[in-house]
Amino acid sequence: MSSTDVASPSVATRRLATTDRTALSVMMSEPPLQEPNENVPVDVPKLQIGQEFDSIEDAYHFYNDIYAKRVGFGVRMGSNKRSKVTGELNWKQFVCSKEGITDETYENSRRQQSSTMEERNCGIKRMNCKARLNIVLNKASKKWCISDFEETHTHELTTPRRIHMLTSHRKLTKAKKCLMGKLSNVNVRSSQQFKIMETMAGGIQNVGCMPRDLRNFERDLREEVRGHDATMLLEYFESEKEKKPSFYFEVDRDEENRMTRCFWADPTSKKAYFFFNDVVVFDTTYNTNKYRMIFAPITGVNHHGQTIVFGCGLLSDEKTESFIWLLEQWLKAMPSGPPKVIITDQDQAIAKAIAQVLPHTLHRFCIWHIMFKFRDKLGPVIAQGYYGLFKNSVYNSKTREEFEASWKNAVQQSKQENHVWLTTMYELRSRWIPAFCNHIFHAGMQSSQRVESNHSFFKTFVSLNNSLLDFATRIKRGLGQQRHEELIRDHIDSNEIPKTKTYYPIEKQMREVYTKEIFLRFQDQVVKSTAYLKCETLKEDEHECVYTVLRAADDEQSWKVRQIIHDKVSGFAKCSCGGFEVEGIACRHIIFFLRSINIVHLPNEYILDRWTKNAKVGRVWDNDGIEVRDVGDKSLMMRYIQLSQLSQVVIDEASLSEESTKYLTDGLHSLRLGIKELLTSLGVEEVPVTKKRIPQQILIEEPSQSKAKGSGKRLKSSKEIAMSKQKNCGKCGRTGHNIKTCDKHNTEG
């Protein structure tokens, strides 16, 4: 561009009499012309005939960003002309955003033809403004020159405080789009994103866009991937498989080639299952993606007592066939056999699927959900009087005989011998009553509440607006955060030693073996073992000896008795409380018994490898004989980490002064240009960070909207439901009172 001289708008234009212009406007049926904005700064660039620009983009930038923004109007692209001989563009026009007029007749007819069109309460914006800038291509210099322009406007110009609201001065830059992508990945809504941009820019007027622009951009992104979503998910899984050969996925489709369900498990999940495959919790959740497909993660617990994920599934329905398919794919992906125990809700479809796919696995129902239903199934009157009896029977019965007697007593006292639901629960007692299930290790779990908290964790990453690809990538981020928490615990175990509370050698021994979380549980049992005073022989034969361990109660008048069965051949002692069998940690009674027979260190029989610091030591092989590696090609990742760490140090140092900041900025611009040239010469394609790659061909159709049985909402008690259905007052129609306490009734009476 040849000139950017500073000058005020045309003097000739200023001298044109306002009355003459008004009369001319009336003759042409136009609104009166306005003087140039008096509130704009005086340093407005001057438009000159013959002024040159290197490209159309440069000309638009000058007219819109430099001239129009300071004067106070917006710019639109106008018409153009091409050479009749070569077809080359040789003339271009830029016009004021209020150029032209609104055809109300056309708008009304279009609104009537489209019954689905939502009517927007927008006013008329076109004012038939004649302000424009014409440029023509100079064939000799190959530059664009101003051939004609008009500075006069037929409308009031915008003040500097409102100039950022005009469309042509609102832009979503690549940096903002990139920031939006990062914030969207952590579930930050567009309204909150704009507030963050506002804070960074120092005010709304400095952001460079409006909240509407962010919403429109997200809408455009959704429209762009419409129809390609399932294909993009499939390609994402394939790319993960290329990076990590142990990555497993399977996608199922119907006869219309429409996706119905999918399952995937990364190498980290497969390795975790190899080490912690004894107990699994399975539950579904809802409202996690825009197709309302059901999210079905399969979870467990690691050596720190943390929830871990063994695989993820998406289902279009909750039929038995879908659960069978999911469990079969999961078993196929895992490097070891089926679990010993699986805990689920009392769902008939899930129960049938587990019975078919996992016939030798103990299927346990969530005890919390069943106990929660007691009040609703029995009714408020019976539950208030007898719920305590049933609860005591369920939780405090240590043997099957105790449960049978106490349950029978609770049923008889409540007079519910013919209650259908109670009868059904009794018939299913082997699936949920602790006295029937505690002979198998459960890692301390009796309910599926652990997986429900896991659902809540993942829902902080996903939402109902997520596409399938967004859902999968966000679940990956959630898994990354979950696994980093495990890494933190590993770091603590390798750098800290827990404090002891007693002088018993057994406590010092196990703080070196157990992870910190498990040691604290064990330590609690060691401390509580000091309350036991006696260990007496009850009976003895040549194979075993039965002891009673006595503890003084708080009132020091009654005694609580536990029995210890000591096998003389193996030396293993089993307690009647079943604590070790359920949790895998020696109970207080066993610890006291060992101390009473002068055993100062915990025997190996009471130490489960899955609770130790070395629980994850060893190599894992999948069913095909390939080693499971949770890290693929490290080269790109290591280069990225190395550059990130170095750049962060340089930025911290350069930001200390204006001079060093400018020095680094100039250097980075130069480096970026050099890197682009280098990548071009090497043939390395630059991947845009703000845009997803859209497949050219649809390989699989998007899933239909799912209709699930549940909604993912919290269960409500009968009292909460009753309170939400309050009746209205018969006199005034309001809630919160009745006709007897109504002020209106009492006043009239």
Buried (B, 14 or more C-beta within 10 A) or exposed (E): BEEEEEEEBBEEBEEBEEEEBBEEBEEEEBBBBBBBBEEBEEEBBBBBEEBBBEEBEBBBBBBBBBBBBBBBBBBBEBEEEEEEEEEEEBBBBBBBBBBBEBEEEEEEEEEEEEEEEEEEEEEEEBBBBBBBBBBBBBEEEEBBBBBEBBBBBBBBBBEBEEBBEBEBBBEBEEEBBEBBBEBBEEBBBBEEBBBBBBEEBEEBBEBBBBBEBBBBBBEEBBEEBEEBBBBBBBBBBEEBBEBBBBBBBBBBBEEEEBBBBBBBBBBBBBBBBBBBBBBBBBBBBBBBBBBBBBBBBBBBBBBBBBBBBBBBBBBBBBEBEBBBBBBBBBBEBBBBEBBBBBBBBBBEBBBBBBEEBBEEBBBBBBBBBBBBBBBBBBEBEBBEEBBEBBEBBBEEBBEEEEBBEBBEEBBEEBEBEEBEEBEEBBEBBEBBBBBBBBEBBBBBBBBBBBBBEBBEEBBEBBBEEBBBBBBBBBBBBBBEEBBEEBEEBBEBBEEEEBEBEEEBBBBBBBBEBBBBBBBEBBBEBBBBBBEBEBBEEEEEEEEBBBBBBBBBEEEEEEEEEBBBBBEEEEEBBBBBBBBBBBBBBBBBBBBBBBBBEEBEEBEEEBBBBBBBBEBBEEEBEBEEEEEBBBEBEEEEEEEEEEEEEEEEEBEEEBEEEEEEEEEBEEEBEEEEEEEEEEEEEEEEEEEEEBEBEEBEEBBBBBBBEBEBEBEBEEEEEBEEEEEEEEEEBEBEEEEEBEEEEBEEBEEEE
